[in-house]
Amino acid sequence: MNTKPCSEGLSLAMFERVCEVLKVLAHPHRLKVIEVLQREESAPVFEIAQRIGLPQAATSQHLNHLKRAGIVAARRTGKEVWYSIQDRRSISVLDCIREKGCREGK
């Protein structure tokens, strides 16, 4: 990941792409999915559903949103679909949220 600041700032097109990803991440269950996948590295849908406390169908819908945004990747193993984080920058978003929450004692 390039952390070097741009001397002339970021383009509007870049902000638009980032906003699309942030819209997908701006959901508590999707952030929880990212947290689970960060800890587990990869997991099947049923396990993610159990860990975030949602039915498997609802979890699959959230995973599909994340997959379409390029945030997670899916691979089929037999009848199971396993998910993992594809775009590691989503963890940076989660880290920012954790840092803010920890500072506020929440």
N, C-alpha and C positions, 0 to 999 in steps of 0.2 A: 504494500500500500504506500502510495506517495504522500508523505506528510509535509513536504516542502510547500510553503505558502506561495500562491500565485502573486506575482508583483502587480499585475493589473486587476486582480480580483477574479472571482469566478463568473462564468458566463450565465446569462439567464437560462440558456438551454440546460446547463449543468444543474442549476437550482430546480428546474422543472423535473428533471430525472430524479433528483434526490427527493423532492416532494412526493413523487409517486411511490417511492419505496417507503418513505415515512408514513404515508397514508396507510399502507398495508400493515406496517408495524404498529400503528396507533390503535391497537386493540389489546386489551389485557390478556386474553387467551392466546393470542399470537405471540406476545412477548413471553408468556409462560412456556409456549412450545419452544421458543429459542433457548430459554433457560434450560429446559429439559435436554434439548439436543446438545447444548454446550457441555453439560455434565456427562451425558451418555455417549456422545460422539455420533451414534446412530441408534435408531430405535424403530420398531414397527408401530403402526398406527394404534393398535390396541393398547400398547404400553404407554404411549404418549397420552392417549385418552384417559387411562387410569391415573396417570400422574397429574394431569391438569383438571381432573374431575368433570369431564364432559362425556357425553355419549360418543361412540366411535364415529357416527355419521357427522356430527357437528365438528369433531376434531378433523375429519377428512376434508371438510369444507375449508377450515382454516388452513390446513396444510396445502390445499390446492391454491389458495390465494398467495401463500408464501412461495409456492413453486412457480406460479405464473410470473411473480415479481423477480424470480431468480435468486431468492433468498435461501431456499432449501432445494435439495436434489432428492430424487426418489429412485430407488432401485428395487426391482422385484426379485424376491428369493422364494421360489415356489409359489405359494398362494399369498404370501405376505408381501406388503410393500414397506420397505425400510426407508426412513428419511434421515438426512444429515444436513448440516449447514453447508451451503454452497458459497454464500457470500459472507465472509468472516466479519465484514464491517457491521453486520447486524449485532454482533457481540459488543462492538464499541458503543452502539446505541444503548444496549442493555447495561453496559458498564457505567455509562453516564447517568442512567436512571438509578442504578444502585448507589453510586456516589452521592447523588442528590438526596436519595432516601436515607442513607446512612448519616449524612450531615444533619438532616432534620430529625433524626432519631425515630424514623418510621419504618 
